[in-house]
């Protein structure tokens, strides 16, 4: 049996209008480092990505290494 790597990644879902339960984000931003993005950084991304708001989400990510 292989080793299992478990990690939670913080990501940001970009919406073209306020989320109303559709569950379909226009853009998903995943920071490459462990740092969370600031409100100012997210605001700078809004115009080029054509989104009106971001919500912060956590992805439960698991990798299993096989022997």
ZAGU-474649 format. One record per atom (N, C-alpha, C, O): atom name; residue number from 1; x, y, z; residue in one letter. Coordinates in steps of 0.05 Angstrom, whole numbers, always signed. Example, Ala and Ser with C-alpha at 12.3 -4.5 7.8 and 13.67 -1.06 7.14 Angstrom:
! ZAGU-474649
NODE  marlo  vexlum       X       Y       Z  tivex
NODE      N       1    +264    -114    +156      A
NODE     CA       1    +246     -90    +156      A
NODE      C       1    +264     -66    +156      A
NODE      O       1    +285     -66    +169      A
NODE      N       2    +257     -45    +142      S
NODE     CA       2    +273     -21    +143      S
NODE      C       2    +258      +1    +157      S
NODE      O       2    +268     +23    +161      S
This chain:
! ZAGU-474649
NODE  marlo  vexlum       X       Y       Z  tivex
NODE      N       1     +17     -24      +0      X
NODE     CA       1      +0      +0      +0      X
NODE      C       1     +18     +25      +0      X
NODE      O       1     +38     +25     +14      X
NODE      N       2     +11     +45     -16      X
NODE     CA       2     +27     +69     -19      X
NODE      C       2     +22     +90      +3      X
NODE      O       2      +4     +88     +19      X
NODE      N       3     +39    +110      +2      X
NODE     CA       3     +37    +132     +21      X
NODE      C       3     +16    +152     +11      X
NODE      O       3     +13    +156     -13      X
NODE      N       4      +1    +163     +30      X
NODE     CA       4     -21    +182     +23      X
NODE      C       4     -13    +210     +32      X
NODE      O       4      -6    +214     +56      X
NODE      N       5     -14    +229     +14      X
NODE     CA       5      -9    +257     +21      X
NODE      C       5     -35    +272     +21      X
NODE      O       5     -50    +271      +2      X
NODE      N       6     -41    +285     +43      X
NODE     CA       6     -66    +300     +47      X
NODE      C       6     -60    +329     +52      X
NODE      O       6     -43    +335     +69      X
NODE      N       7     -73    +347     +37      X
NODE     CA       7     -68    +375     +41      X
NODE      C       7     -93    +391     +34      X
NODE      O       7    -108    +384     +16      X
NODE      N       8     -97    +413     +49      X
NODE     CA       8    -118    +432     +43      X
NODE      C       8    -106    +456     +29      X
NODE      O       8     -87    +468     +39      X
NODE      N       9    -117    +463      +6      X
NODE     CA       9    -108    +486     -10      X
NODE      C       9    -129    +507      -8      X
NODE      O       9    -153    +502     -12      X
NODE      N      10    -120    +532      -2      X
NODE     CA      10    -139    +555      -3      X
NODE      C      10    -139    +565     -32      X
NODE      O      10    -118    +569     -44      X
NODE      N      11    -163    +568     -43      X
NODE     CA      11    -165    +579     -70      X
NODE      C      11    -187    +600     -70      X
NODE      O      11    -202    +604     -50      X
NODE      N      12    -189    +614     -92      X
NODE     CA      12    -208    +636     -94      X
NODE      C      12    -225    +632    -119      X
NODE      O      12    -215    +630    -141      X
NODE      N      13    -251    +632    -115      X
NODE     CA      13    -270    +628    -137      X
NODE      C      13    -278    +656    -146      X
NODE      O      13    -288    +672    -130      X
NODE      N      14    -275    +662    -172      X
NODE     CA      14    -282    +688    -183      X
NODE      C      14    -309    +686    -197      X
NODE      O      14    -313    +669    -214      X
NODE      N      15    -326    +705    -190      X
NODE     CA      15    -353    +705    -200      X
NODE      C      15    -358    +730    -218      X
NODE      O      15    -348    +751    -211      X
NODE      N      16    -373    +727    -239      X
NODE     CA      16    -379    +750    -256      X
NODE      C      16    -403    +766    -245      X
NODE      O      16    -408    +788    -254      X
NODE      N      17    -416    +755    -225      X
NODE     CA      17    -437    +770    -210      X
NODE      C      17    -438    +757    -183      X
NODE      O      17    -425    +736    -179      X
NODE      N      18    -452    +767    -164      X
NODE     CA      18    -454    +755    -138      X
NODE      C      18    -463    +726    -139      X
NODE      O      18    -481    +720    -154      X
NODE      N      19    -449    +708    -124      X
NODE     CA      19    -458    +680    -124      X
NODE      C      19    -487    +677    -115      X
NODE      O      19    -494    +688     -94      X
NODE      N      20    -503    +663    -130      X
NODE     CA      20    -531    +659    -123      X
NODE      C      20    -538    +630    -122      X
NODE      O      20    -561    +622    -125      X
NODE      N      21    -518    +613    -117      X
NODE     CA      21    -523    +585    -114      X
NODE      C      21    -520    +568    -139      X
NODE      O      21    -526    +544    -138      X
NODE      N      22    -510    +579    -161      X
NODE     CA      22    -506    +564    -185      X
NODE      C      22    -483    +545    -182      X
NODE      O      22    -482    +523    -195      X
NODE      N      23    -463    +552    -166      X
NODE     CA      23    -439    +535    -162      X
NODE      C      23    -420    +535    -185      X
NODE      O      23    -402    +518    -186      X
NODE      N      24    -424    +553    -204      X
NODE     CA      24    -406    +555    -228      X
NODE      C      24    -390    +580    -228      X
NODE      O      24    -400    +601    -236      X
NODE      N      25    -365    +579    -218      X
NODE     CA      25    -348    +602    -218      X
NODE      C      25    -337    +607    -246      X
NODE      O      25    -333    +588    -261      X
NODE      N      26    -331    +632    -253      X
NODE     CA      26    -320    +639    -278      X
NODE      C      26    -290    +633    -278      X
NODE      O      26    -279    +625    -299      X
NODE      N      27    -277    +636    -256      X
NODE     CA      27    -248    +634    -253      X
NODE      C      27    -241    +622    -226      X
NODE      O      27    -255    +627    -206      X
NODE      N      28    -221    +605    -225      X
NODE     CA      28    -210    +595    -200      X
NODE      C      28    -181    +603    -198      X
NODE      O      28    -165    +596    -216      X
NODE      N      29    -174    +617    -176      X
NODE     CA      29    -146    +626    -172      X
NODE      C      29    -135    +609    -149      X
NODE      O      29    -146    +609    -127      X
NODE      N      30    -112    +595    -154      X
NODE     CA      30     -99    +579    -133      X
NODE      C      30     -71    +591    -130      X
NODE      O      30     -54    +589    -147      X
NODE      N      31     -66    +603    -106      X
NODE     CA      31     -39    +614    -102      X
NODE      C      31     -18    +592    -102      X
NODE      O      31     -23    +570     -92      X
NODE      N      32      +6    +598    -113      X
NODE     CA      32     +27    +578    -115      X
NODE      C      32     +41    +574     -88      X
NODE      O      32     +53    +554     -83      X
NODE      N      33     +40    +595     -72      X
NODE     CA      33     +53    +593     -45      X
NODE      C      33     +31    +588     -25      X
NODE      O      33      +7    +589     -31      X
NODE      N      34     +40    +584      +0      X
NODE     CA      34     +21    +579     +22      X
NODE      C      34      +6    +604     +30      X
NODE      O      34     -15    +602     +44      X
NODE      N      35     +16    +628     +23      X
NODE     CA      35      +3    +653     +32      X
NODE      C      35     -24    +656     +20      X
NODE      O      35     -29    +649      -3      X
NODE      N      36     -42    +667     +36      X
NODE     CA      36     -69    +675     +25      X
NODE      C      36     -66    +701     +11      X
NODE      O      36     -49    +717     +18      X
NODE      N      37     -83    +706      -8      X
NODE     CA      37     -83    +732     -23      X
NODE      C      37     -97    +753      -7      X
NODE      O      37    -117    +747      +7      X
NODE      N      38     -88    +778      -8      X
NODE     CA      38    -101    +800      +6      X
NODE      C      38    -124    +810     -11      X
NODE      O      38    -127    +804     -35      X
NODE      N      39    -141    +826      +2      X
NODE     CA      39    -163    +838     -13      X
NODE      C      39    -153    +856     -35      X
NODE      O      39    -165    +857     -57      X
NODE      N      40    -131    +870     -31      X
NODE     CA      40    -119    +888     -52      X
NODE      C      40    -110    +871     -76      X
NODE      O      40    -114    +879     -98      X
NODE      N      41     -97    +848     -70      X
NODE     CA      41     -88    +831     -92      X
NODE      C      41    -112    +820    -108      X
NODE      O      41    -111    +819    -133      X
NODE      N      42    -133    +812     -94      X
NODE     CA      42    -157    +802    -108      X
NODE      C      42    -170    +824    -125      X
NODE      O      42    -179    +820    -147      X
NODE      N      43    -171    +849    -114      X
NODE     CA      43    -182    +871    -128      X
NODE      C      43    -167    +877    -154      X
NODE      O      43    -179    +883    -174      X
NODE      N      44    -141    +874    -153      X
NODE     CA      44    -125    +878    -177      X
NODE      C      44    -130    +857    -199      X
NODE      O      44    -127    +863    -223      X
NODE      N      45    -138    +833    -190      X
NODE     CA      45    -144    +812    -209      X
NODE      C      45    -172    +814    -222      X
NODE      O      45    -177    +802    -243      X
NODE      N      46    -190    +829    -209      X
NODE     CA      46    -218    +829    -218      X
NODE      C      46    -221    +839    -247      X
NODE      O      46    -234    +827    -263      X
NODE      N      47    -209    +862    -254      X
NODE     CA      47    -212    +874    -280      X
NODE      C      47    -201    +856    -302      X
NODE      O      47    -216    +849    -321      X
NODE      N      48    -176    +847    -301      X
NODE     CA      48    -166    +830    -323      X
NODE      C      48    -180    +804    -326      X
NODE      O      48    -182    +793    -348      X
NODE      N      49    -190    +793    -303      X
NODE     CA      49    -204    +767    -304      X
NODE      C      49    -234    +771    -309      X
NODE      O      49    -249    +751    -312      X
NODE      N      50    -243    +796    -310      X
NODE     CA      50    -271    +802    -315      X
NODE      C      50    -290    +789    -295      X
NODE      O      50    -311    +777    -302      X
NODE      N      51    -283    +791    -269      X
NODE     CA      51    -301    +781    -248      X
NODE      C      51    -309    +804    -230      X
NODE      O      51    -295    +824    -229      X
NODE      N      52    -331    +801    -216      X
NODE     CA      52    -342    +822    -199      X
NODE      C      52    -337    +817    -170      X
NODE      O      52    -338    +835    -153      X
NODE      N      53    -331    +792    -162      X
NODE     CA      53    -326    +786    -134      X
NODE      C      53    -311    +759    -132      X
NODE      O      53    -312    +743    -151      X
NODE      N      54    -298    +755    -109      X
NODE     CA      54    -284    +730    -104      X
NODE      C      54    -295    +719     -78      X
NODE      O      54    -303    +734     -60      X
NODE      N      55    -296    +692     -76      X
NODE     CA      55    -302    +679     -50      X
NODE      C      55    -278    +661     -44      X
NODE      O      55    -267    +648     -62      X
NODE      N      56    -271    +659     -19      X
NODE     CA      56    -249    +642     -11      X
NODE      C      56    -259    +614      -5      X
NODE      O      56    -278    +611     +10      X
NODE      N      57    -247    +594     -16      X
NODE     CA      57    -255    +566     -12      X
NODE      C      57    -231    +549      -4      X
NODE      O      57    -208    +557      -9      X
NODE      N      58    -236    +526      +7      X
NODE     CA      58    -214    +508     +14      X
NODE      C      58    -219    +482      -1      X
NODE      O      58    -241    +470      +0      X
NODE      N      59    -198    +472     -15      X
NODE     CA      59    -200    +447     -30      X
NODE      C      59    -186    +426     -14      X
NODE      O      59    -162    +429      -6      X
NODE      N      60    -199    +404      -8      X
NODE     CA      60    -187    +381      +5      X
NODE      C      60    -174    +364     -16      X
NODE      O      60    -188    +351     -32      X
NODE      N      61    -148    +362     -17      X
NODE     CA      61    -133    +350     -38      X
NODE      C      61    -118    +326     -27      X
NODE      O      61    -103    +329      -8      X
NODE      N      62    -121    +302     -39      X
NODE     CA      62    -107    +278     -30      X
NODE      C      62     -94    +264     -53      X
NODE      O      62    -106    +260     -74      X
NODE      N      63     -68    +257     -50      X
NODE     CA      63     -53    +242     -70      X
NODE      C      63     -44    +216     -57      X
NODE      O      63     -33    +216     -35      X
NODE      N      64     -48    +194     -70      X
NODE     CA      64     -39    +169     -60      X
NODE      C      64     -17    +158     -78      X
NODE      O      64     -21    +154    -102      X
NODE      N      65      +7    +154     -67      X
NODE     CA      65     +29    +143     -82      X
NODE      C      65     +27    +113     -82      X
NODE      O      65     +24    +100     -61      X
NODE      N      66     +27    +101    -106      X
NODE     CA      66     +25     +72    -108      X
NODE      C      66     +53     +60    -109      X
NODE      O      66     +72     +71    -119      X
NODE      N      67     +55     +36     -98      X
NODE     CA      67     +80     +21     -98      X
NODE      C      67     +86      +9    -125      X
NODE      O      67    +106      -4    -129      X
